[in-house]
Amino acid sequence: MLGLAPSAAGTISFDGRALSGDASSRSRQTGNNVQIVFQNPYGSLNPAHTIGSAVGEPLRAHRRLTGDELEREVARLLARVGLDPTAASRRPLAFSGGQRQRIALARAIALEPQLIIYDEAVSALDMSSRGTIINLISRLQREHGIAGLFIGHDLDIVRHVSDRIAVICRGMIVETGPAVDISDEPVHPYTQRLVDAILRPDPGAGITRRTEDGRSRREGVTADGGCPFVDVCPIRVDICATVRPALREREGRKVACHVETSPAPRPMERASRPRSRRPVCSPAWRWAEVALRPSSSEPTTCTASTISTMPTERRSTPASRTPSPSPA
């Protein structure tokens, strides 16, 4: 969308206007209305610049602020993301990963954009920092009325900040719909696999696991021209290897699958939870209109940018070992 990666097919429109060209041309087309928070908090800030310089750069370039006025605005932005205004005089090396993402958020909201793209904004953080940043993103959305395009691989985190979810497998949208429906009752086998990969707090809660047939790859079966999930899909049929499925309305959402399936039951520990929904829109919110429009030749392909939705392996912390007593 920002032009940082070339588009292979389809079109991208923002606020009713089609975007084209490289990063510089798309920046001119969107103006200050689109900002981004990158995945790596250690690489998105210049280590030679102070925090005040990093946050104040867009204010100097676009709003022409200088002197005391610039310092006051930088202090206000840092306070909005939960940082002390005195942090403006320090450099990125003095901050943790979570604090650096707060700084990146302060820089992103400086120009009051219509849309912020969160590119795996919490995947490089520890669990406590993830929760803090996710809650901060949700609060900024409510208070500033800024729409968000959140890219992530953990559906539990994506659900927390999203009204709608689009699940992408190898560049193709396979399921899209309300966040509550997608995460609680997934229809597409790939979405079901993502839900199964979510780490549950209770290992004895009866989590549905994938069968060996679903895990194994079928030799000689590829996704060329067919469904991108065909080589590991547990319900695949012959047509899946040759014909790419189109997105069709099913169960209150859109699903790209040749096999008619019903939503998978919700995990046991979620069965009693009320299915509350965040409001899709509020009068106080200012929403950006974003659309990824496929090309006519490939009706369900979305390859304007690569969005990873594969679950990552979680590494458990080894238990501390008690030293064995020395022999008498």
PLY file of the C-alpha trace (Angstrom):
ply
format ascii 1.0
element vertex 328
property float x
property float y
property float z
element edge 327
property int vertex1
property int vertex2
end_header
0.00 0.00 0.00
2.90 2.34 0.73
4.79 1.23 -2.35
7.63 -0.32 -0.34
7.05 -3.63 -2.18
6.00 -3.93 -5.84
2.41 -4.94 -6.64
2.15 -8.20 -8.58
-1.59 -8.04 -9.37
-4.78 -6.21 -8.56
-5.26 -2.61 -7.47
-5.18 -0.70 -4.18
-7.49 2.19 -3.42
-7.46 4.57 -0.47
-10.30 6.93 0.34
-11.88 6.21 -3.06
-8.69 6.85 -5.06
-6.56 4.21 -6.77
-2.91 4.17 -5.70
-0.11 3.42 -8.15
3.62 3.87 -8.61
6.50 3.59 -6.18
6.77 4.74 -2.58
7.43 8.39 -3.42
4.49 8.68 -5.80
2.13 6.93 -3.39
3.30 9.23 -0.62
2.26 12.18 -2.75
-1.12 10.56 -3.45
-1.94 9.83 0.20
-0.29 12.95 1.65
-0.02 12.77 5.44
-3.07 10.52 5.76
-1.20 7.20 5.96
1.54 6.37 8.49
3.23 3.12 9.49
4.62 1.45 12.62
7.28 -1.09 11.66
7.90 -4.51 13.21
11.41 -3.95 14.54
11.48 -1.27 17.25
15.29 -1.42 17.29
15.69 -0.62 13.59
12.90 1.90 12.98
14.59 4.70 14.97
17.87 6.38 14.06
20.27 5.67 16.96
22.12 8.95 16.33
19.01 11.13 16.77
17.29 12.01 20.03
13.70 10.97 20.61
12.61 14.60 20.37
14.24 14.86 16.96
12.58 11.62 15.71
9.08 12.54 16.90
9.46 16.18 15.87
10.72 15.49 12.34
7.25 15.25 10.70
6.13 18.30 12.67
9.04 20.34 11.33
8.64 19.09 7.76
4.86 19.34 7.38
3.56 21.71 10.06
6.62 23.98 10.09
6.84 23.97 13.89
10.02 25.27 15.52
11.40 26.31 18.90
9.23 26.16 22.00
6.12 25.30 19.99
7.82 22.21 18.60
9.05 21.14 22.04
5.56 21.51 23.54
3.99 19.42 20.78
6.64 16.69 21.12
6.08 16.60 24.91
2.32 16.31 24.34
2.74 13.39 21.92
5.09 11.53 24.27
2.60 11.98 27.10
-0.18 10.58 24.88
1.73 7.29 24.53
2.64 7.05 28.22
6.22 8.39 28.16
7.72 11.14 30.28
8.33 14.32 28.23
11.92 14.36 29.48
12.54 11.34 27.23
12.82 13.76 24.31
16.45 14.50 25.17
17.52 10.84 25.22
18.48 8.47 22.38
16.83 5.16 21.38
19.57 3.08 23.03
18.21 4.12 26.45
14.78 2.54 25.85
13.36 -0.99 25.79
11.57 -2.50 22.82
8.13 -1.66 24.18
9.15 1.93 24.87
10.54 2.27 21.35
7.23 1.15 19.91
5.54 3.84 22.01
7.91 6.35 20.43
7.05 4.99 16.97
3.34 5.40 17.79
3.91 8.99 18.93
5.62 9.72 15.61
2.83 8.00 13.66
0.01 10.06 15.24
1.92 13.36 15.04
0.21 14.44 11.81
-3.23 13.02 12.74
-3.45 10.55 9.83
-6.59 8.76 8.69
-4.88 5.36 8.64
-1.96 3.75 10.49
-0.47 0.50 9.20
0.83 -1.74 12.01
3.30 -4.12 10.36
3.72 -6.91 12.95
4.01 -4.12 15.51
4.12 -6.41 18.57
5.66 -9.66 17.30
9.19 -8.66 18.40
8.08 -7.80 21.95
7.73 -9.93 25.08
4.25 -10.90 26.27
3.86 -8.12 28.86
4.97 -5.46 26.39
2.62 -6.88 23.74
-0.42 -6.40 25.96
0.61 -2.87 26.85
1.15 -1.82 23.23
-2.08 -3.49 22.04
-4.09 -1.64 24.70
-2.35 1.59 23.74
-3.22 1.07 20.05
-6.87 0.46 20.95
-6.98 3.59 23.11
-5.39 5.76 20.41
-7.94 4.45 17.90
-10.80 5.47 20.17
-9.42 8.85 21.19
-8.02 10.00 17.83
-10.46 8.29 15.48
-7.66 6.75 13.43
-8.34 3.63 11.37
-5.81 0.80 11.56
-4.56 -1.90 9.21
-3.03 -4.43 11.62
-0.84 -7.15 10.12
-0.19 -10.10 12.39
-0.01 -13.88 12.72
-1.64 -14.30 16.16
-5.42 -14.24 15.72
-5.99 -13.57 19.42
-4.03 -10.31 19.16
-5.52 -9.39 15.79
-9.04 -9.93 17.14
-8.40 -7.57 20.05
-7.74 -4.55 17.81
-9.86 -5.40 14.76
-13.46 -5.07 13.66
-12.93 -7.20 10.55
-10.25 -9.77 9.68
-8.94 -10.92 6.31
-6.98 -14.19 6.47
-4.33 -14.44 3.75
-2.60 -17.65 2.69
0.36 -17.25 0.30
-0.91 -13.93 -1.05
-4.56 -14.98 -1.43
-7.47 -13.96 0.80
-9.11 -17.23 1.90
-11.58 -15.88 4.49
-12.80 -12.46 5.55
-15.53 -11.27 7.89
-16.26 -9.89 11.37
-13.38 -10.42 13.80
-15.54 -12.27 16.35
-16.87 -14.74 13.76
-13.47 -15.40 12.18
-11.69 -16.09 15.47
-14.51 -17.97 17.26
-16.01 -19.97 14.39
-13.50 -20.26 11.52
-14.72 -21.87 8.29
-11.68 -22.18 6.01
-9.28 -25.02 6.99
-6.34 -22.59 6.99
-8.14 -20.26 9.41
-8.97 -23.26 11.59
-5.28 -24.13 11.68
-4.40 -20.60 12.79
-6.97 -20.80 15.58
-5.59 -24.19 16.67
-2.12 -22.63 16.88
-3.21 -20.06 19.50
-1.55 -20.75 22.83
-4.20 -21.59 25.44
-3.72 -20.93 29.16
-5.24 -24.29 30.11
-3.55 -27.30 28.45
-6.37 -29.59 29.61
-9.18 -27.58 28.04
-9.68 -30.06 25.23
-8.11 -28.10 22.40
-8.76 -29.56 18.98
-5.50 -30.53 17.34
-4.73 -31.22 13.72
-4.66 -34.81 12.56
-1.61 -36.34 10.99
-3.38 -36.42 7.62
-3.93 -32.68 7.82
-0.32 -32.01 8.71
1.31 -34.12 6.03
2.03 -32.73 2.61
0.72 -34.59 -0.40
3.56 -35.36 -2.77
3.18 -33.88 -6.24
0.38 -31.50 -5.22
1.20 -27.79 -5.57
-0.73 -24.57 -5.34
0.03 -23.50 -8.93
-3.32 -22.44 -10.38
-5.28 -23.94 -7.49
-5.90 -23.31 -3.82
-2.75 -22.13 -2.00
-3.54 -24.44 0.93
-4.08 -27.60 -1.14
-0.82 -29.36 -0.23
-1.66 -29.57 3.49
-5.46 -29.26 3.54
-7.22 -32.15 5.33
-10.45 -31.82 3.27
-8.94 -31.30 -0.19
-10.57 -32.69 -3.31
-9.24 -33.07 -6.85
-10.49 -29.69 -8.08
-8.50 -27.88 -5.37
-5.20 -28.55 -7.16
-6.26 -27.06 -10.51
-8.92 -24.38 -9.93
-8.42 -21.40 -7.67
-11.53 -20.92 -5.50
-13.33 -17.58 -5.54
-14.53 -15.73 -2.45
-18.19 -16.58 -1.85
-20.68 -15.51 0.78
-21.02 -18.20 3.43
-22.13 -18.11 7.07
-22.11 -14.30 7.23
-18.61 -13.96 5.75
-16.68 -14.61 2.55
-14.74 -17.86 2.13
-12.59 -19.14 -0.74
-13.05 -22.93 -0.58
-14.45 -25.53 -2.99
-15.72 -27.73 -0.15
-18.87 -26.68 1.65
-17.94 -26.67 5.33
-19.57 -25.39 8.50
-17.89 -23.17 11.09
-15.64 -25.09 13.45
-16.88 -25.18 17.06
-15.34 -22.63 19.36
-12.66 -23.81 21.79
-14.05 -25.21 25.05
-12.72 -22.42 27.24
-14.45 -19.83 25.06
-17.86 -21.46 24.92
-19.29 -19.52 27.86
-17.82 -16.17 26.87
-20.40 -13.65 25.61
-19.97 -12.86 21.95
-19.68 -9.12 22.39
-18.69 -7.01 19.43
-16.75 -3.81 19.28
-18.68 -1.16 17.35
-17.70 -1.14 13.72
-18.12 2.62 13.63
-18.73 5.43 16.05
-19.80 9.01 15.22
-16.66 10.32 16.91
-14.38 8.10 14.83
-13.03 9.17 11.48
-12.57 6.10 9.34
-10.47 5.75 6.25
-11.90 3.83 3.31
-9.37 1.20 2.29
-9.90 -1.47 -0.37
-7.73 -4.14 -1.98
-9.31 -4.79 -5.34
-8.27 -7.97 -7.21
-7.57 -8.06 -10.89
-10.17 -9.55 -13.22
-7.90 -12.41 -14.29
-7.32 -13.61 -10.73
-10.57 -12.84 -8.87
-9.38 -13.87 -5.43
-5.70 -12.90 -5.51
-4.38 -10.14 -3.28
-0.65 -9.77 -3.85
-0.23 -6.05 -3.45
1.83 -6.76 -0.35
2.98 -9.83 1.52
1.13 -10.34 4.81
2.25 -13.31 6.86
-0.44 -15.15 8.77
1.42 -18.38 9.51
1.71 -19.18 13.22
5.16 -18.90 14.72
6.61 -21.51 17.00
6.48 -20.59 20.64
9.45 -21.56 22.71
8.72 -22.43 26.30
11.06 -21.24 29.04
13.05 -24.15 30.42
12.33 -24.99 34.02
15.04 -24.15 36.49
17.10 -27.13 37.50
17.86 -27.93 41.10
21.49 -28.95 41.50
21.83 -32.54 42.56
23.48 -33.08 45.92
27.10 -34.03 45.82
27.91 -37.59 46.87
28.87 -38.03 50.50
0 1
1 2
2 3
3 4
4 5
5 6
6 7
7 8
8 9
9 10
10 11
11 12
12 13
13 14
14 15
15 16
16 17
17 18
18 19
19 20
20 21
21 22
22 23
23 24
24 25
25 26
26 27
27 28
28 29
29 30
30 31
31 32
32 33
33 34
34 35
35 36
36 37
37 38
38 39
39 40
40 41
41 42
42 43
43 44
44 45
45 46
46 47
47 48
48 49
49 50
50 51
51 52
52 53
53 54
54 55
55 56
56 57
57 58
58 59
59 60
60 61
61 62
62 63
63 64
64 65
65 66
66 67
67 68
68 69
69 70
70 71
71 72
72 73
73 74
74 75
75 76
76 77
77 78
78 79
79 80
80 81
81 82
82 83
83 84
84 85
85 86
86 87
87 88
88 89
89 90
90 91
91 92
92 93
93 94
94 95
95 96
96 97
97 98
98 99
99 100
100 101
101 102
102 103
103 104
104 105
105 106
106 107
107 108
108 109
109 110
110 111
111 112
112 113
113 114
114 115
115 116
116 117
117 118
118 119
119 120
120 121
121 122
122 123
123 124
124 125
125 126
126 127
127 128
128 129
129 130
130 131
131 132
132 133
133 134
134 135
135 136
136 137
137 138
138 139
139 140
140 141
141 142
142 143
143 144
144 145
145 146
146 147
147 148
148 149
149 150
150 151
151 152
152 153
153 154
154 155
155 156
156 157
157 158
158 159
159 160
160 161
161 162
162 163
163 164
164 165
165 166
166 167
167 168
168 169
169 170
170 171
171 172
172 173
173 174
174 175
175 176
176 177
177 178
178 179
179 180
180 181
181 182
182 183
183 184
184 185
185 186
186 187
187 188
188 189
189 190
190 191
191 192
192 193
193 194
194 195
195 196
196 197
197 198
198 199
199 200
200 201
201 202
202 203
203 204
204 205
205 206
206 207
207 208
208 209
209 210
210 211
211 212
212 213
213 214
214 215
215 216
216 217
217 218
218 219
219 220
220 221
221 222
222 223
223 224
224 225
225 226
226 227
227 228
228 229
229 230
230 231
231 232
232 233
233 234
234 235
235 236
236 237
237 238
238 239
239 240
240 241
241 242
242 243
243 244
244 245
245 246
246 247
247 248
248 249
249 250
250 251
251 252
252 253
253 254
254 255
255 256
256 257
257 258
258 259
259 260
260 261
261 262
262 263
263 264
264 265
265 266
266 267
267 268
268 269
269 270
270 271
271 272
272 273
273 274
274 275
275 276
276 277
277 278
278 279
279 280
280 281
281 282
282 283
283 284
284 285
285 286
286 287
287 288
288 289
289 290
290 291
291 292
292 293
293 294
294 295
295 296
296 297
297 298
298 299
299 300
300 301
301 302
302 303
303 304
304 305
305 306
306 307
307 308
308 309
309 310
310 311
311 312
312 313
313 314
314 315
315 316
316 317
317 318
318 319
319 320
320 321
321 322
322 323
323 324
324 325
325 326
326 327
